[in-house]
Amino acid sequence: MRPRLHFTAETGWINDPHGITFRDGVYHAFYQYVPGSTVWAPNCHWGHAVGPDLLSLKELPVAIAPGDGDGGIWTGSLVQDGEDTRILYTSTSQPDIGIGRIRIATPTDSSWIGWEKGDFVADAPPELDIIAYRDPFIRREADGWRMFVGAGLRDGTAMALSYVSDDLEGWAYSGVALQRSTRERDPVWTGALWECPQIFDLDGRAVMVSSVWDDDVLHYAGYAVGDYAGGEFVATSWGRLTYGDSLYAPSLFQDADGRPCLSFWMRGIADTEAGWASAHSVPYILRLDDELLIAEPHPDLAAHRVEPAREGDIPGVVADIEWSPDPGATLSIESGDREVALLRYRGDHLTIETEGTASEMPARGDVRVIVDGPVLEVSSAAGVFGAPISPAHGGIRVSGSGGRIESFPLA
């Protein structure tokens, strides 16, 4: 069963979202894509979808495919400079696919359907003992353009490397923007490589969001809060953003109102018999509370509500649930005679039971629960959780004890 509001490709494997851009009244979303496969392979393409919001995307032809010097087209960024648009992506080749090269592509039409590959513009600095290098992220600064690229050293140091450009075409390496050893674990462990490191301004501070990688294992999304100037980020705190085994590869974008948001890759959501695998999360809007990064479901989700709030039976299998739990409260989601998810609130954390597996995440304040066929997402001010669940059929029932529950069917 396919989710209704979480983007999936018609067929094939998808993972990292990237290059999400609001333009001419619609969102363009790009993503890593392996056609004809339900498992990841290194010959990734850039898929492309478009829609009035990120919950209503329609798949378009592949934007960029391997070939012409590229074995794989991996994660990157889309940037606009007036009328000019460029994608900067990670080009990979066998045998060492872990160390990519940064390459440019430009659109060949105004709809961004066709793209032409250009020059390779950045390589791993030879003076560093790098074993992984990928995922460019671009931001405009007062004196030009800045690019950050994720890197990992042989000794287990995760890095965001910094590059500068006047014109988006010629890039010069300018040093290490931020680094941290995999041996550091207080207050949170951030791995040996930051995939997709993205540095941006939020509520008067600087924030770095990344994916936590170690020894070919994908863990979760983490972040740092601190101060940034001249290509250098000084972290004052570290945190963990996602929980569970599904959410990974956050992609930063600005929504239609210019607000900073994230979308995630969701692992484990699949129908291999139907020939598709993986999904993208709902979009989240970001804010800071002191040095706590908070991700809340984007207001576009509420625009898909079709019924008044209520507790009990919900027609269909897509719901947006607002829960204000008391300590010790429970929330049960059932379909037919099956319980597809059970949440227990302990005052400072949640236990979430799905598919016979119990997961823990911190909790703070109100809790938001999104059910979309085979997808469950749970969020509070303390973090975001995602997991596959057994697809509901015919309708779901929401019940609980201890606290207020409001349930909204979605379409």
MARNU-249252 format. One record per residue (C-alpha): z, x negated, y negated. Coordinates in nm, 2 decimals. Example, Ala and Ser with C-alpha at 12.3 -4.5 7.8 and 13.67 -1.06 7.14 Angstrom:
// MARNU-249252
<node w="0.78" u="-1.23" v="0.45"/>
<node w="0.71" u="-1.37" v="0.11"/>
***
This chain:
// MARNU-249252
<node w="0.00" u="0.00" v="0.00"/>
<node w="-0.10" u="-0.14" v="-0.34"/>
<node w="0.12" u="-0.13" v="-0.65"/>
<node w="0.00" u="0.09" v="-0.93"/>
<node w="0.12" u="-0.09" v="-1.24"/>
<node w="0.16" u="-0.45" v="-1.11"/>
<node w="-0.18" u="-0.62" v="-1.12"/>
<node w="-0.34" u="-0.73" v="-0.79"/>
<node w="-0.69" u="-0.85" v="-0.72"/>
<node w="-0.92" u="-0.61" v="-0.53"/>
<node w="-0.94" u="-0.87" v="-0.26"/>
<node w="-0.83" u="-1.23" v="-0.23"/>
<node w="-0.52" u="-1.44" v="-0.33"/>
<node w="-0.38" u="-1.46" v="-0.68"/>
<node w="-0.10" u="-1.66" v="-0.83"/>
<node w="-0.02" u="-1.80" v="-1.18"/>
<node w="-0.11" u="-1.57" v="-1.47"/>
<node w="-0.22" u="-1.77" v="-1.78"/>
<node w="-0.43" u="-1.74" v="-2.10"/>
<node w="-0.30" u="-1.39" v="-2.17"/>
<node w="-0.45" u="-1.29" v="-2.50"/>
<node w="-0.45" u="-0.97" v="-2.71"/>
<node w="-0.79" u="-0.94" v="-2.88"/>
<node w="-0.99" u="-0.65" v="-3.03"/>
<node w="-0.75" u="-0.39" v="-2.90"/>
<node w="-0.72" u="-0.51" v="-2.54"/>
<node w="-0.54" u="-0.77" v="-2.33"/>
<node w="-0.74" u="-1.04" v="-2.15"/>
<node w="-0.54" u="-1.18" v="-1.86"/>
<node w="-0.66" u="-1.48" v="-1.66"/>
<node w="-0.50" u="-1.60" v="-1.33"/>
<node w="-0.54" u="-1.85" v="-1.04"/>
<node w="-0.76" u="-1.68" v="-0.78"/>
<node w="-0.88" u="-1.77" v="-0.43"/>
<node w="-1.16" u="-1.53" v="-0.33"/>
<node w="-1.18" u="-1.42" v="0.03"/>
<node w="-0.84" u="-1.54" v="0.13"/>
<node w="-0.49" u="-1.40" v="0.16"/>
<node w="-0.33" u="-1.75" v="0.15"/>
<node w="-0.33" u="-2.01" v="-0.12"/>
<node w="-0.60" u="-2.28" v="-0.11"/>
<node w="-0.67" u="-2.57" v="-0.35"/>
<node w="-1.01" u="-2.44" v="-0.45"/>
<node w="-0.86" u="-2.20" v="-0.71"/>
<node w="-1.08" u="-2.02" v="-0.96"/>
<node w="-0.99" u="-1.86" v="-1.29"/>
<node w="-0.99" u="-1.48" v="-1.23"/>
<node w="-1.02" u="-1.25" v="-1.53"/>
<node w="-0.90" u="-0.89" v="-1.60"/>
<node w="-0.88" u="-0.67" v="-1.91"/>
<node w="-0.69" u="-0.36" v="-2.01"/>
<node w="-0.52" u="-0.17" v="-2.30"/>
<node w="-0.19" u="-0.31" v="-2.17"/>
<node w="-0.09" u="-0.55" v="-1.89"/>
<node w="0.00" u="-0.25" v="-1.67"/>
<node w="-0.36" u="-0.11" v="-1.67"/>
<node w="-0.58" u="-0.42" v="-1.60"/>
<node w="-0.92" u="-0.39" v="-1.45"/>
<node w="-1.07" u="-0.69" v="-1.27"/>
<node w="-1.38" u="-0.86" v="-1.42"/>
<node w="-1.61" u="-1.13" v="-1.27"/>
<node w="-1.46" u="-1.48" v="-1.21"/>
<node w="-1.44" u="-1.67" v="-1.54"/>
<node w="-1.44" u="-2.03" v="-1.41"/>
<node w="-1.52" u="-2.16" v="-1.06"/>
<node w="-1.50" u="-2.49" v="-0.88"/>
<node w="-1.80" u="-2.73" v="-0.90"/>
<node w="-1.95" u="-2.96" v="-1.16"/>
<node w="-1.67" u="-3.21" v="-1.10"/>
<node w="-1.39" u="-2.97" v="-1.03"/>
<node w="-1.25" u="-2.92" v="-0.68"/>
<node w="-1.01" u="-2.66" v="-0.81"/>
<node w="-0.95" u="-2.48" v="-1.14"/>
<node w="-0.58" u="-2.47" v="-1.18"/>
<node w="-0.34" u="-2.34" v="-1.45"/>
<node w="-0.40" u="-2.39" v="-1.82"/>
<node w="-0.41" u="-2.22" v="-2.16"/>
<node w="-0.65" u="-2.02" v="-2.38"/>
<node w="-0.64" u="-2.10" v="-2.75"/>
<node w="-0.82" u="-1.95" v="-3.05"/>
<node w="-0.90" u="-2.13" v="-3.37"/>
<node w="-1.06" u="-1.89" v="-3.60"/>
<node w="-1.39" u="-1.78" v="-3.43"/>
<node w="-1.37" u="-2.07" v="-3.18"/>
<node w="-1.21" u="-2.02" v="-2.84"/>
<node w="-1.13" u="-2.27" v="-2.58"/>
<node w="-0.97" u="-2.28" v="-2.24"/>
<node w="-0.79" u="-2.60" v="-2.14"/>
<node w="-0.73" u="-2.61" v="-1.77"/>
<node w="-0.62" u="-2.84" v="-1.49"/>
<node w="-0.91" u="-2.98" v="-1.29"/>
<node w="-0.81" u="-3.10" v="-0.94"/>
<node w="-1.00" u="-3.30" v="-0.68"/>
<node w="-0.93" u="-3.41" v="-0.33"/>
<node w="-0.76" u="-3.61" v="-0.19"/>
<node w="-0.48" u="-3.63" v="-0.46"/>
<node w="-0.48" u="-3.27" v="-0.59"/>
<node w="-0.13" u="-3.32" v="-0.73"/>
<node w="-0.25" u="-3.53" v="-1.02"/>
<node w="-0.50" u="-3.33" v="-1.21"/>
<node w="-0.71" u="-3.39" v="-1.52"/>
<node w="-0.73" u="-3.17" v="-1.83"/>
<node w="-1.07" u="-3.02" v="-1.91"/>
<node w="-1.21" u="-2.79" v="-2.17"/>
<node w="-1.42" u="-2.47" v="-2.12"/>
<node w="-1.58" u="-2.25" v="-2.39"/>
<node w="-1.71" u="-1.89" v="-2.37"/>
<node w="-2.08" u="-1.83" v="-2.36"/>
<node w="-2.05" u="-1.46" v="-2.48"/>
<node w="-1.83" u="-1.26" v="-2.70"/>
<node w="-1.67" u="-1.07" v="-2.41"/>
<node w="-1.54" u="-1.39" v="-2.25"/>
<node w="-1.72" u="-1.31" v="-1.93"/>
<node w="-1.91" u="-1.64" v="-1.90"/>
<node w="-1.76" u="-1.99" v="-1.96"/>
<node w="-1.92" u="-2.33" v="-1.99"/>
<node w="-1.73" u="-2.64" v="-1.88"/>
<node w="-1.70" u="-2.93" v="-2.12"/>
<node w="-1.53" u="-3.27" v="-2.14"/>
<node w="-1.23" u="-3.40" v="-1.96"/>
<node w="-0.98" u="-3.46" v="-2.25"/>
<node w="-0.66" u="-3.59" v="-2.09"/>
<node w="-0.54" u="-3.79" v="-1.79"/>
<node w="-0.20" u="-3.89" v="-1.66"/>
<node w="-0.07" u="-4.18" v="-1.86"/>
<node w="-0.12" u="-4.50" v="-1.64"/>
<node w="0.21" u="-4.65" v="-1.77"/>
<node w="0.41" u="-4.38" v="-1.60"/>
<node w="0.47" u="-4.37" v="-1.22"/>
<node w="0.34" u="-4.01" v="-1.19"/>
<node w="0.31" u="-3.82" v="-0.87"/>
<node w="0.22" u="-3.48" v="-1.02"/>
<node w="0.04" u="-3.38" v="-1.34"/>
<node w="-0.09" u="-3.04" v="-1.44"/>
<node w="-0.06" u="-2.72" v="-1.65"/>
<node w="-0.15" u="-2.77" v="-2.02"/>
<node w="0.01" u="-2.55" v="-2.28"/>
<node w="-0.12" u="-2.55" v="-2.64"/>
<node w="0.06" u="-2.46" v="-2.96"/>
<node w="-0.05" u="-2.49" v="-3.33"/>
<node w="0.17" u="-2.70" v="-3.55"/>
<node w="0.17" u="-2.77" v="-3.92"/>
<node w="-0.04" u="-3.09" v="-3.89"/>
<node w="-0.27" u="-2.99" v="-3.60"/>
<node w="-0.25" u="-2.90" v="-3.23"/>
<node w="0.01" u="-2.99" v="-2.97"/>
<node w="-0.04" u="-2.99" v="-2.59"/>
<node w="0.23" u="-3.02" v="-2.33"/>
<node w="0.15" u="-3.11" v="-1.97"/>
<node w="0.39" u="-3.09" v="-1.68"/>
<node w="0.46" u="-3.41" v="-1.49"/>
<node w="0.68" u="-3.55" v="-1.22"/>
<node w="0.78" u="-3.91" v="-1.16"/>
<node w="0.82" u="-4.08" v="-0.83"/>
<node w="1.20" u="-4.12" v="-0.90"/>
<node w="1.24" u="-3.74" v="-0.93"/>
<node w="1.22" u="-3.71" v="-1.31"/>
<node w="1.06" u="-3.39" v="-1.44"/>
<node w="0.88" u="-3.42" v="-1.77"/>
<node w="0.68" u="-3.23" v="-2.04"/>
<node w="0.43" u="-3.48" v="-2.18"/>
<node w="0.31" u="-3.45" v="-2.53"/>
<node w="-0.05" u="-3.48" v="-2.68"/>
<node w="-0.19" u="-3.42" v="-3.03"/>
<node w="-0.53" u="-3.32" v="-3.16"/>
<node w="-0.69" u="-3.23" v="-3.49"/>
<node w="-0.98" u="-3.03" v="-3.34"/>
<node w="-0.88" u="-2.92" v="-2.99"/>
<node w="-1.15" u="-3.16" v="-2.86"/>
<node w="-1.00" u="-3.51" v="-2.88"/>
<node w="-0.65" u="-3.55" v="-2.75"/>
<node w="-0.41" u="-3.85" v="-2.79"/>
<node w="-0.10" u="-3.90" v="-2.57"/>
<node w="0.21" u="-3.92" v="-2.79"/>
<node w="0.49" u="-3.96" v="-2.55"/>
<node w="0.75" u="-3.76" v="-2.36"/>
<node w="0.86" u="-3.43" v="-2.52"/>
<node w="1.15" u="-3.36" v="-2.27"/>
<node w="1.27" u="-3.49" v="-1.94"/>
<node w="1.54" u="-3.43" v="-1.69"/>
<node w="1.63" u="-3.58" v="-1.35"/>
<node w="1.64" u="-3.38" v="-1.03"/>
<node w="1.98" u="-3.53" v="-0.97"/>
<node w="2.13" u="-3.33" v="-1.27"/>
<node w="2.27" u="-3.00" v="-1.16"/>
<node w="2.51" u="-2.89" v="-1.43"/>
<node w="2.49" u="-2.61" v="-1.53"/>
<node w="2.17" u="-2.55" v="-1.34"/>
<node w="1.93" u="-2.76" v="-1.14"/>
<node w="1.57" u="-2.79" v="-1.27"/>
<node w="1.39" u="-2.98" v="-1.00"/>
<node w="1.16" u="-3.28" v="-0.99"/>
<node w="0.86" u="-3.13" v="-1.16"/>
<node w="0.82" u="-2.87" v="-1.43"/>
<node w="0.51" u="-2.66" v="-1.35"/>
<node w="0.38" u="-2.47" v="-1.66"/>
<node w="0.62" u="-2.61" v="-1.92"/>
<node w="0.59" u="-2.41" v="-2.24"/>
<node w="0.77" u="-2.50" v="-2.56"/>
<node w="0.79" u="-2.23" v="-2.83"/>
<node w="1.00" u="-2.10" v="-3.12"/>
<node w="1.23" u="-1.80" v="-3.07"/>
<node w="1.49" u="-1.66" v="-3.30"/>
<node w="1.53" u="-1.98" v="-3.50"/>
<node w="1.56" u="-2.21" v="-3.19"/>
<node w="1.32" u="-2.40" v="-2.97"/>
<node w="1.29" u="-2.29" v="-2.60"/>
<node w="1.12" u="-2.45" v="-2.30"/>
<node w="1.04" u="-2.23" v="-2.01"/>
<node w="0.91" u="-2.38" v="-1.68"/>
<node w="0.88" u="-2.33" v="-1.31"/>
<node w="1.12" u="-2.54" v="-1.10"/>
<node w="0.93" u="-2.74" v="-0.82"/>
<node w="1.07" u="-3.00" v="-0.58"/>
<node w="0.90" u="-3.16" v="-0.28"/>
<node w="0.62" u="-2.89" v="-0.26"/>
<node w="0.88" u="-2.61" v="-0.26"/>
<node w="0.86" u="-2.35" v="-0.54"/>
<node w="1.20" u="-2.24" v="-0.65"/>
<node w="1.25" u="-2.02" v="-0.97"/>
<node w="1.19" u="-2.02" v="-1.34"/>
<node w="1.43" u="-2.21" v="-1.56"/>
<node w="1.46" u="-2.29" v="-1.93"/>
<node w="1.62" u="-2.51" v="-2.20"/>
<node w="1.73" u="-2.41" v="-2.55"/>
<node w="1.75" u="-2.67" v="-2.82"/>
<node w="1.57" u="-2.82" v="-3.12"/>
<node w="1.22" u="-2.93" v="-3.15"/>
<node w="1.04" u="-3.15" v="-3.41"/>
<node w="0.74" u="-3.38" v="-3.40"/>
<node w="0.67" u="-3.35" v="-3.04"/>
<node w="1.02" u="-3.41" v="-2.92"/>
<node w="1.25" u="-3.14" v="-2.77"/>
<node w="1.63" u="-3.20" v="-2.77"/>
<node w="1.80" u="-2.96" v="-2.52"/>
<node w="2.14" u="-2.83" v="-2.60"/>
<node w="2.17" u="-2.60" v="-2.30"/>
<node w="1.99" u="-2.53" v="-1.97"/>
<node w="1.96" u="-2.20" v="-1.78"/>
<node w="1.81" u="-2.01" v="-1.49"/>
<node w="1.59" u="-1.71" v="-1.57"/>
<node w="1.47" u="-1.57" v="-1.23"/>
<node w="1.63" u="-1.49" v="-0.90"/>
<node w="1.51" u="-1.40" v="-0.55"/>
<node w="1.21" u="-1.56" v="-0.38"/>
<node w="0.93" u="-1.37" v="-0.56"/>
<node w="0.92" u="-1.44" v="-0.94"/>
<node w="0.76" u="-1.78" v="-1.03"/>
<node w="0.51" u="-1.93" v="-1.28"/>
<node w="0.61" u="-1.76" v="-1.61"/>
<node w="0.32" u="-1.74" v="-1.86"/>
<node w="0.40" u="-1.72" v="-2.23"/>
<node w="0.19" u="-1.49" v="-2.45"/>
<node w="0.21" u="-1.30" v="-2.77"/>
<node w="0.18" u="-0.92" v="-2.75"/>
<node w="-0.02" u="-0.69" v="-2.98"/>
<node w="0.27" u="-0.72" v="-3.24"/>
<node w="0.29" u="-1.10" v="-3.21"/>
<node w="0.62" u="-1.10" v="-3.01"/>
<node w="0.68" u="-1.37" v="-2.75"/>
<node w="0.66" u="-1.24" v="-2.39"/>
<node w="0.64" u="-1.36" v="-2.04"/>
<node w="0.45" u="-1.25" v="-1.73"/>
<node w="0.52" u="-1.39" v="-1.38"/>
<node w="0.35" u="-1.44" v="-1.05"/>
<node w="0.51" u="-1.23" v="-0.78"/>
<node w="0.51" u="-1.39" v="-0.43"/>
<node w="0.54" u="-1.20" v="-0.11"/>
<node w="0.36" u="-0.88" v="-0.23"/>
<node w="0.06" u="-0.84" v="0.00"/>
<node w="-0.15" u="-0.62" v="0.23"/>
<node w="-0.33" u="-0.87" v="0.45"/>
<node w="-0.51" u="-0.60" v="0.64"/>
<node w="-0.66" u="-0.48" v="0.32"/>
<node w="-0.74" u="-0.84" v="0.22"/>
<node w="-0.53" u="-0.90" v="-0.09"/>
<node w="-0.22" u="-1.10" v="-0.16"/>
<node w="0.02" u="-1.15" v="-0.45"/>
<node w="0.08" u="-0.96" v="-0.77"/>
<node w="0.18" u="-1.01" v="-1.13"/>
<node w="0.51" u="-0.88" v="-1.27"/>
<node w="0.55" u="-0.63" v="-1.55"/>
<node w="0.55" u="-0.81" v="-1.89"/>
<node w="0.88" u="-0.90" v="-2.04"/>
<node w="0.97" u="-0.94" v="-2.41"/>
<node w="1.20" u="-1.23" v="-2.50"/>
<node w="1.50" u="-1.28" v="-2.73"/>
<node w="1.79" u="-1.51" v="-2.76"/>
<node w="2.16" u="-1.43" v="-2.76"/>
<node w="2.32" u="-1.75" v="-2.87"/>
<node w="2.17" u="-1.99" v="-2.61"/>
<node w="2.11" u="-1.72" v="-2.34"/>
<node w="1.74" u="-1.64" v="-2.29"/>
<node w="1.70" u="-1.26" v="-2.23"/>
<node w="1.38" u="-1.11" v="-2.08"/>
<node w="1.36" u="-0.73" v="-2.11"/>
<node w="1.08" u="-0.51" v="-1.97"/>
<node w="0.81" u="-0.47" v="-2.24"/>
<node w="0.80" u="-0.14" v="-2.43"/>
<node w="0.46" u="-0.08" v="-2.28"/>
<node w="0.63" u="0.02" v="-1.96"/>
<node w="0.81" u="0.31" v="-2.12"/>
<node w="0.47" u="0.44" v="-2.25"/>
<node w="0.38" u="0.50" v="-1.88"/>
<node w="0.67" u="0.75" v="-1.83"/>
<node w="0.55" u="1.10" v="-1.76"/>
<node w="0.87" u="1.30" v="-1.69"/>
<node w="1.21" u="1.36" v="-1.86"/>
<node w="1.49" u="1.13" v="-1.75"/>
<node w="1.68" u="1.25" v="-1.44"/>
<node w="1.86" u="1.14" v="-1.13"/>
<node w="1.75" u="1.25" v="-0.79"/>
<node w="1.40" u="1.31" v="-0.64"/>
<node w="1.10" u="1.14" v="-0.80"/>
<node w="0.75" u="1.25" v="-0.72"/>
<node w="0.53" u="0.96" v="-0.64"/>
<node w="0.64" u="0.61" v="-0.57"/>
<node w="0.66" u="0.45" v="-0.91"/>
<node w="0.98" u="0.47" v="-1.12"/>
<node w="1.16" u="0.31" v="-1.41"/>
<node w="1.54" u="0.33" v="-1.37"/>
<node w="1.80" u="0.27" v="-1.64"/>
<node w="2.14" u="0.21" v="-1.49"/>
<node w="2.47" u="0.16" v="-1.69"/>
<node w="2.70" u="0.07" v="-1.40"/>
<node w="3.08" u="0.05" v="-1.38"/>
<node w="3.24" u="-0.23" v="-1.18"/>
<node w="3.20" u="-0.14" v="-0.81"/>
<node w="2.91" u="0.09" v="-0.87"/>
<node w="2.62" u="0.13" v="-0.63"/>
<node w="2.25" u="0.24" v="-0.68"/>
<node w="2.05" u="0.34" v="-0.37"/>
<node w="1.67" u="0.39" v="-0.36"/>
<node w="1.55" u="0.58" v="-0.06"/>
<node w="1.21" u="0.70" v="0.07"/>
<node w="1.21" u="0.96" v="0.35"/>
<node w="1.50" u="0.86" v="0.58"/>
<node w="1.48" u="0.49" v="0.48"/>
<node w="1.68" u="0.30" v="0.22"/>
<node w="1.44" u="0.06" v="0.06"/>
<node w="1.69" u="-0.10" v="-0.18"/>
<node w="2.07" u="-0.10" v="-0.24"/>
<node w="2.23" u="-0.25" v="-0.55"/>
<node w="2.60" u="-0.32" v="-0.58"/>
<node w="2.75" u="-0.41" v="-0.92"/>
<node w="3.05" u="-0.64" v="-0.92"/>
<node w="3.11" u="-0.67" v="-1.29"/>
<node w="2.94" u="-1.01" v="-1.34"/>
<node w="2.69" u="-1.01" v="-1.07"/>
<node w="2.46" u="-0.79" v="-0.85"/>
<node w="2.41" u="-0.79" v="-0.48"/>
<node w="2.06" u="-0.66" v="-0.40"/>
<node w="1.98" u="-0.56" v="-0.04"/>
<node w="1.62" u="-0.53" v="0.06"/>
<node w="1.45" u="-0.55" v="0.40"/>
<node w="1.78" u="-0.64" v="0.56"/>
<node w="1.83" u="-0.94" v="0.32"/>
<node w="2.10" u="-0.96" v="0.06"/>
<node w="2.04" u="-1.15" v="-0.27"/>
<node w="2.27" u="-1.24" v="-0.55"/>
<node w="2.20" u="-1.25" v="-0.92"/>
<node w="2.43" u="-1.26" v="-1.23"/>
<node w="2.44" u="-0.94" v="-1.43"/>
<node w="2.54" u="-0.85" v="-1.79"/>
<node w="2.53" u="-0.50" v="-1.94"/>
<node w="2.28" u="-0.24" v="-1.85"/>
<node w="2.05" u="-0.29" v="-1.56"/>
<node w="1.68" u="-0.20" v="-1.54"/>
<node w="1.52" u="-0.13" v="-1.20"/>
<node w="1.14" u="-0.09" v="-1.15"/>
<node w="1.00" u="0.04" v="-0.82"/>
<node w="0.62" u="0.03" v="-0.78"/>
<node w="0.52" u="0.10" v="-0.42"/>
<node w="0.59" u="-0.24" v="-0.24"/>
<node w="0.74" u="-0.40" v="-0.55"/>
<node w="1.10" u="-0.41" v="-0.68"/>
<node w="1.20" u="-0.57" v="-1.01"/>
<node w="1.56" u="-0.58" v="-1.14"/>
<node w="1.67" u="-0.72" v="-1.48"/>
<node w="1.97" u="-0.74" v="-1.71"/>
<node w="2.06" u="-0.97" v="-2.00"/>
<node w="2.16" u="-1.23" v="-1.74"/>
<node w="1.83" u="-1.27" v="-1.56"/>
<node w="1.53" u="-1.12" v="-1.37"/>
<node w="1.49" u="-1.05" v="-1.00"/>
<node w="1.18" u="-0.96" v="-0.80"/>
<node w="1.12" u="-0.88" v="-0.43"/>
<node w="0.88" u="-0.71" v="-0.19"/>
<node w="1.01" u="-0.39" v="-0.04"/>
<node w="0.88" u="-0.15" v="0.23"/>
<node w="0.63" u="0.08" v="0.05"/>
<node w="0.77" u="0.42" v="-0.02"/>
<node w="0.56" u="0.72" v="0.09"/>
<node w="0.55" u="1.06" v="-0.06"/>
<node w="0.83" u="1.01" v="-0.31"/>
<node w="1.16" u="0.83" v="-0.37"/>
<node w="1.52" u="0.94" v="-0.43"/>
<node w="1.76" u="0.76" v="-0.66"/>
<node w="2.13" u="0.81" v="-0.61"/>
<node w="2.45" u="0.62" v="-0.69"/>
<node w="2.82" u="0.61" v="-0.78"/>
<node w="3.00" u="0.48" v="-1.08"/>
<node w="2.80" u="0.48" v="-1.40"/>
<node w="2.50" u="0.65" v="-1.57"/>
<node w="2.16" u="0.66" v="-1.40"/>
<node w="1.84" u="0.78" v="-1.57"/>
<node w="1.51" u="0.78" v="-1.37"/>
<node w="1.16" u="0.80" v="-1.51"/>
<node w="0.85" u="0.86" v="-1.29"/>
<node w="0.56" u="0.64" v="-1.41"/>
<node w="0.19" u="0.68" v="-1.41"/>
***
